Amino acid sequence: MENDANKRVLFDYYWYLGDEAMDEYREEAELNGYDESELFEYVQDRRISDCDDEILSLRQFFDLTDPPASNPTQGNTIILTGRAGRWDGTSSGASDYPSLADALSNRDSVFRDCEIASIWEEDGALFMRGIHHDGEVNVEIRQLSDAGEVIWEDLKHCYDWGHPWTAPDGEKFPEVADGVMGNAVSHLLADETLAPLPRYAERTYDVPEMER
């Protein structure tokens, strides 16, 4: 899988359907007793295994583990922002979850009924795409800092009780009182003291830092 200076592809479903993947795994498949007619099957088994391994690595990075990962916000709230397309249209917004495991698998997850299609980083920001029979989900994954947890709860309180919200920098968002959080959430996530870029790959795989 190819990467450029500002993007790292960590998993790509469609790469495993192409000739490059067949060529890369042909020798390995033969060593494991697969012949040419079974090569595609072997590569798809590797696709499933590689995706499972990457998801496990992400969960170990974001969710509480022993020993802890090299992630200063590990165990804090996960925020997914993006778009979800289904048979009845496309919606956009933000959702919070107590862990990445919940974000990917609980009954209210935007990834419900999805197969993971791609996971990638751009300039330290982490993205994931899921596909299903009638659409796809595209999100950015952030994790709140300890300070961000406090501000997020304040924002949700204002939303729930119909109050305008004032950000820590003093900017006011009266639309939160009307049940519209989009601009307020974007403003919160733009503050890296509240929702830092994960920089997952450099912290997990010891690869060079990307600058946003």
TAPEUR-V755555 format. One record per residue. N is the residue number from 1. RES is the residue in one letter. SS is DSSP state (H for helix, E for strand, C for the rest). PHI is phi in whole degrees, -180 to 180 (999 if undefined). OMEGA is omega as a letter, one per 30 degrees, with the letter a starting at -180 (* if undefined). Layout:
BEGIN
n=N res=RES ss=SS phi=PHI omega=OMEGA
n=N res=RES ss=SS phi=PHI omega=OMEGA
END
This chain:
BEGIN
n=1 res=M ss=C phi=999 omega=a
n=2 res=E ss=C phi=-87 omega=l
n=3 res=N ss=C phi=-126 omega=l
n=4 res=D ss=E phi=-118 omega=a
n=5 res=A ss=C phi=-63 omega=a
n=6 res=N ss=C phi=-116 omega=a
n=7 res=K ss=E phi=-140 omega=l
n=8 res=R ss=E phi=-121 omega=l
n=9 res=V ss=E phi=-89 omega=a
n=10 res=L ss=E phi=-97 omega=l
n=11 res=F ss=E phi=-158 omega=l
n=12 res=D ss=E phi=-143 omega=a
n=13 res=Y ss=H phi=-50 omega=a
n=14 res=Y ss=H phi=-73 omega=l
n=15 res=W ss=H phi=-60 omega=a
n=16 res=Y ss=H phi=-75 omega=l
n=17 res=L ss=H phi=-97 omega=a
n=18 res=G ss=C phi=-102 omega=a
n=19 res=D ss=H phi=-65 omega=a
n=20 res=E ss=H phi=-61 omega=l
n=21 res=A ss=H phi=-67 omega=l
n=22 res=M ss=H phi=-61 omega=l
n=23 res=D ss=H phi=-66 omega=a
n=24 res=E ss=H phi=-67 omega=a
n=25 res=Y ss=H phi=-101 omega=a
n=26 res=R ss=H phi=-59 omega=a
n=27 res=E ss=H phi=-65 omega=l
n=28 res=E ss=H phi=-63 omega=l
n=29 res=A ss=H phi=-64 omega=l
n=30 res=E ss=H phi=-63 omega=l
n=31 res=L ss=H phi=-65 omega=l
n=32 res=N ss=C phi=-95 omega=l
n=33 res=G ss=C phi=88 omega=l
n=34 res=Y ss=C phi=-94 omega=l
n=35 res=D ss=C phi=-94 omega=a
n=36 res=E ss=H phi=-60 omega=a
n=37 res=S ss=H phi=-70 omega=a
n=38 res=E ss=H phi=-104 omega=a
n=39 res=L ss=H phi=-60 omega=a
n=40 res=F ss=H phi=-60 omega=l
n=41 res=E ss=H phi=-60 omega=a
n=42 res=Y ss=H phi=-63 omega=a
n=43 res=V ss=H phi=-64 omega=l
n=44 res=Q ss=H phi=-70 omega=l
n=45 res=D ss=H phi=-64 omega=l
n=46 res=R ss=H phi=-66 omega=l
n=47 res=R ss=H phi=-58 omega=a
n=48 res=I ss=H phi=-63 omega=l
n=49 res=S ss=H phi=-64 omega=a
n=50 res=D ss=H phi=-65 omega=l
n=51 res=C ss=H phi=-65 omega=l
n=52 res=D ss=H phi=-59 omega=a
n=53 res=D ss=H phi=-65 omega=a
n=54 res=E ss=H phi=-69 omega=l
n=55 res=I ss=H phi=-63 omega=l
n=56 res=L ss=H phi=-61 omega=l
n=57 res=S ss=H phi=-63 omega=l
n=58 res=L ss=H phi=-64 omega=l
n=59 res=R ss=H phi=-64 omega=l
n=60 res=Q ss=H phi=-68 omega=l
n=61 res=F ss=H phi=-75 omega=a
n=62 res=F ss=H phi=-90 omega=a
n=63 res=D ss=C phi=-93 omega=a
n=64 res=L ss=C phi=-62 omega=l
n=65 res=T ss=C phi=-138 omega=l
n=66 res=D ss=C phi=-132 omega=g
n=67 res=P ss=C phi=-75 omega=a
n=68 res=P ss=C phi=-69 omega=l
n=69 res=A ss=C phi=-82 omega=l
n=70 res=S ss=C phi=-83 omega=a
n=71 res=N ss=C phi=-134 omega=a
n=72 res=P ss=C phi=-66 omega=l
n=73 res=T ss=C phi=-106 omega=a
n=74 res=Q ss=C phi=-53 omega=l
n=75 res=G ss=C phi=91 omega=a
n=76 res=N ss=C phi=-85 omega=a
n=77 res=T ss=C phi=-62 omega=l
n=78 res=I ss=E phi=-96 omega=l
n=79 res=I ss=E phi=-116 omega=l
n=80 res=L ss=E phi=-106 omega=l
n=81 res=T ss=E phi=-127 omega=l
n=82 res=G ss=E phi=158 omega=a
n=83 res=R ss=E phi=-131 omega=l
n=84 res=A ss=E phi=-128 omega=l
n=85 res=G ss=E phi=-109 omega=l
n=86 res=R ss=E phi=-138 omega=a
n=87 res=W ss=C phi=-58 omega=a
n=88 res=D ss=C phi=-97 omega=l
n=89 res=G ss=E phi=123 omega=a
n=90 res=T ss=E phi=-111 omega=l
n=91 res=S ss=E phi=-121 omega=l
n=92 res=S ss=E phi=-134 omega=l
n=93 res=G ss=E phi=161 omega=a
n=94 res=A ss=E phi=-133 omega=l
n=95 res=S ss=E phi=-135 omega=l
n=96 res=D ss=E phi=-114 omega=a
n=97 res=Y ss=E phi=-141 omega=a
n=98 res=P ss=C phi=-71 omega=a
n=99 res=S ss=C phi=-158 omega=l
n=100 res=L ss=H phi=-68 omega=l
n=101 res=A ss=H phi=-56 omega=l
n=102 res=D ss=H phi=-67 omega=a
n=103 res=A ss=H phi=-61 omega=a
n=104 res=L ss=H phi=-97 omega=a
n=105 res=S ss=H phi=-136 omega=a
n=106 res=N ss=C phi=-76 omega=a
n=107 res=R ss=C phi=-66 omega=l
n=108 res=D ss=C phi=-99 omega=a
n=109 res=S ss=C phi=-67 omega=l
n=110 res=V ss=C phi=-67 omega=l
n=111 res=F ss=C phi=-92 omega=l
n=112 res=R ss=C phi=-57 omega=l
n=113 res=D ss=C phi=70 omega=a
n=114 res=C ss=C phi=-99 omega=l
n=115 res=E ss=E phi=-106 omega=a
n=116 res=I ss=E phi=-69 omega=a
n=117 res=A ss=E phi=-99 omega=a
n=118 res=S ss=E phi=-159 omega=l
n=119 res=I ss=E phi=-135 omega=a
n=120 res=W ss=E phi=-152 omega=l
n=121 res=E ss=E phi=-117 omega=l
n=122 res=E ss=E phi=-130 omega=l
n=123 res=D ss=C phi=53 omega=l
n=124 res=G ss=C phi=90 omega=l
n=125 res=A ss=E phi=-86 omega=a
n=126 res=L ss=E phi=-111 omega=a
n=127 res=F ss=E phi=-129 omega=l
n=128 res=M ss=E phi=-144 omega=l
n=129 res=R ss=E phi=-124 omega=l
n=130 res=G ss=E phi=-119 omega=l
n=131 res=I ss=E phi=-125 omega=l
n=132 res=H ss=E phi=-148 omega=a
n=133 res=H ss=C phi=-66 omega=a
n=134 res=D ss=C phi=-135 omega=l
n=135 res=G ss=E phi=162 omega=l
n=136 res=E ss=E phi=-149 omega=l
n=137 res=V ss=E phi=-122 omega=l
n=138 res=N ss=E phi=-130 omega=a
n=139 res=V ss=E phi=-138 omega=l
n=140 res=E ss=E phi=-102 omega=a
n=141 res=I ss=E phi=-109 omega=l
n=142 res=R ss=E phi=-126 omega=l
n=143 res=Q ss=E phi=-129 omega=a
n=144 res=L ss=C phi=-73 omega=l
n=145 res=S ss=C phi=-76 omega=l
n=146 res=D ss=H phi=-60 omega=l
n=147 res=A ss=H phi=-66 omega=l
n=148 res=G ss=H phi=-64 omega=l
n=149 res=E ss=H phi=-59 omega=a
n=150 res=V ss=H phi=-65 omega=a
n=151 res=I ss=H phi=-68 omega=l
n=152 res=W ss=H phi=-62 omega=l
n=153 res=E ss=H phi=-64 omega=l
n=154 res=D ss=H phi=-65 omega=l
n=155 res=L ss=H phi=-63 omega=l
n=156 res=K ss=H phi=-66 omega=l
n=157 res=H ss=H phi=-62 omega=l
n=158 res=C ss=H phi=-62 omega=l
n=159 res=Y ss=H phi=-62 omega=a
n=160 res=D ss=H phi=-66 omega=a
n=161 res=W ss=H phi=-101 omega=l
n=162 res=G ss=C phi=71 omega=l
n=163 res=H ss=C phi=-109 omega=l
n=164 res=P ss=C phi=-65 omega=a
n=165 res=W ss=E phi=-116 omega=l
n=166 res=T ss=E phi=-115 omega=a
n=167 res=A ss=C phi=-72 omega=l
n=168 res=P ss=C phi=-57 omega=l
n=169 res=D ss=C phi=-86 omega=l
n=170 res=G ss=C phi=96 omega=l
n=171 res=E ss=C phi=-70 omega=a
n=172 res=K ss=E phi=-105 omega=a
n=173 res=F ss=E phi=-129 omega=a
n=174 res=P ss=H phi=-65 omega=a
n=175 res=E ss=H phi=-67 omega=l
n=176 res=V ss=H phi=-61 omega=l
n=177 res=A ss=H phi=-64 omega=l
n=178 res=D ss=H phi=-99 omega=l
n=179 res=G ss=C phi=83 omega=l
n=180 res=V ss=C phi=-119 omega=a
n=181 res=M ss=C phi=-107 omega=a
n=182 res=G ss=H phi=-52 omega=a
n=183 res=N ss=H phi=-67 omega=l
n=184 res=A ss=H phi=-66 omega=l
n=185 res=V ss=H phi=-64 omega=l
n=186 res=S ss=H phi=-60 omega=l
n=187 res=H ss=H phi=-65 omega=l
n=188 res=L ss=H phi=-63 omega=a
n=189 res=L ss=H phi=-70 omega=l
n=190 res=A ss=C phi=-75 omega=l
n=191 res=D ss=C phi=-93 omega=a
n=192 res=E ss=C phi=-72 omega=l
n=193 res=T ss=C phi=-77 omega=a
n=194 res=L ss=C phi=-102 omega=a
n=195 res=A ss=C phi=-144 omega=a
n=196 res=P ss=C phi=-66 omega=l
n=197 res=L ss=C phi=-61 omega=a
n=198 res=P ss=C phi=-64 omega=a
n=199 res=R ss=C phi=48 omega=a
n=200 res=Y ss=H phi=-60 omega=a
n=201 res=A ss=H phi=-64 omega=a
n=202 res=E ss=H phi=-67 omega=a
n=203 res=R ss=H phi=-81 omega=a
n=204 res=T ss=H phi=-96 omega=a
n=205 res=Y ss=H phi=-109 omega=l
n=206 res=D ss=C phi=56 omega=l
n=207 res=V ss=C phi=-105 omega=a
n=208 res=P ss=C phi=-60 omega=l
n=209 res=E ss=C phi=-68 omega=l
n=210 res=M ss=C phi=-104 omega=l
n=211 res=E ss=C phi=-101 omega=l
n=212 res=R ss=C phi=-88 omega=*
END
